Amino acid sequence: IHGGKSEFNALTWQNGYFDLGALWTQLYQNEQGSNDGISSSEFGISRTVQRPLGLSSIGTIVSVFRYDQTASQHNSASVKVESFDMLPGALIKPKIHTLRMVLYEGGGAGKDRFIPPLNTNECSSNRYSSLRCSEVMLSDLKDHNLLLNPDGTWLIERTVMLNPDSSLWMMVDFDEAYLPFQKFPADANRGIDAFPSRARFSIEAATPITLYSSSLLLLPPVPDMSMPFNVISLSCTLWAFVLGSLLNILVKRATESVKTDFTGEKEKRPIDKLKEKFKDKIGRLKGVFRKEAKARAATNTDETAEMNVNK
């Protein structure tokens, strides 16, 4: 240990494994004399999120604190757990009235791969014959504190005593939160990191241990980020059509006014333009009729000359 930092050779670490997926890396010791490969640590903490209806829907945050008897060197001593949880009100809407805690004892409840029953009433069944479970209220704890921030974030501090081979599970339901457009990160579809849980485990005549869970990756409801581009494109196209037509009309009128100023010609009224078009069409019709009449006259003259020659 140098300067408060622990250094070791990772290649020589043979009796454990690393959890590199966690934001705070923890070292786990493998169980001695175990042939099934199951790994556990003396103390453990984890934090997960359950969203059965989808990644951006309502769900439940689950925080677990455990004390494994098989890996413990203090088989008869209880451990004091001082935990801290933060429920971010900016990402989710925690429903603090749904806060519930269940204490599981025996039956391997302290192991990291322990799966609790869906209902506390199942603890008395034959499948969980050696498991004892009981619901814990905040008032039953040795010490607890709830703090609500102005942004809706809940800070939960609590102190509980855990016996060997036991675990405390805390569940809080939440609703989805719709964030303003400005609060989304650059990669909105990746999600937003939430702070992990923290727990301090202390036993008499032993050095306290502080552990952190892995951080949560929460995905709030993400809008269609391409929609602003589509709206801007359509709006610009419409304005280009309107302004282009207006500019064309203004330039055309200005050109005609300049022309009349230089030539001295007066701008014709619409009715005068209509009269000229009407006279032009009538003149064309007269020209067509005249050509047909000349053609008929020429035909009649030729026929008369041929008749005279035959006589």
C-alpha positions, 0 to 999 in steps of 0.5 A: 500500500503506497499513499493510500492506494493498494497495488498488486499484480493482477496476473497472480490473483488466482483465488478471485475475480474482477467485476470490471463492469462496475464503475467502482471495481470490487474484488471478490474472493472465491469460496474455499473447498467449493467445487461448483465454482460459485463465488461470493464475498463476505459482504456484498451490495448491489443495485438493479432496476426492473422495468417489465414494461420496457426500457423507458417505462415504469419500474422498480429500483432494487438495492440489496445488502448482504452478509454471507456466513460461509465467507465470514470469519465472524460466524456468530457476530452481527454486522452493522450496515450503514447504507446510503441510496439516492433516487434521482428525481430528474431522471425518474419520479420515485414513489416513496410511499411504495418503499418496502424492505424485506429481511431474508435470513438463512437458506443461503440468503447472504450469497450473491446469487440468492433469488428471493421468493416472489411473495413473502408468504412463500418463505414457509413453503417446503421449497424455502424451509430453511429461509426466514423472511420478514418485512421491515419498516423504517420505524423498525430500523436503528437509524434512518433519514429521508431527505427530499431535494427541490428537484425531486431527488430522494436521499435515503440513509438507514442503519440495520443489523444483519446476522450471518447468512442474511440480506436486506432487500429494498424496493422502490417503484417509480414512474417515467420522467419526461426530460426537457430537450436541453437536458438530454446528453449527446447520445440520448439512446445510451441512457444516463448514469445514476449514482450507485448505492453505498454501504459501510459494513462494520463488525466489532474488533474489525476494520469497517469496509465501505462498498459501492454498487455498480451505477445504474444506466437509466433510459428516460423516454426519448423523443424522435430526435430527427423530428426537428430536422424534418420540421426545419426542412419543411418550414424552410421549403415553404418560406423559400416558395413564398419569398421566391414568388414575392421577390419575382413579383416585386422585381418584375414590377420594378423592371417595368416601371424603370422601362416606362421611365426611360422610354416614356411609354405609359403602362397599359391597363389590363383592359387595354391589354385584353383589347389588344389580344382580342383585336390580334385574334380577330385579325388572325381570323380575318387573314385566314378567311382571306386566304381561303377566299383567294384560294377559292377564286383561283380555283374557279378561274382555272375551272372557267378557263378549262371550259372555254378551251374545251368549247 
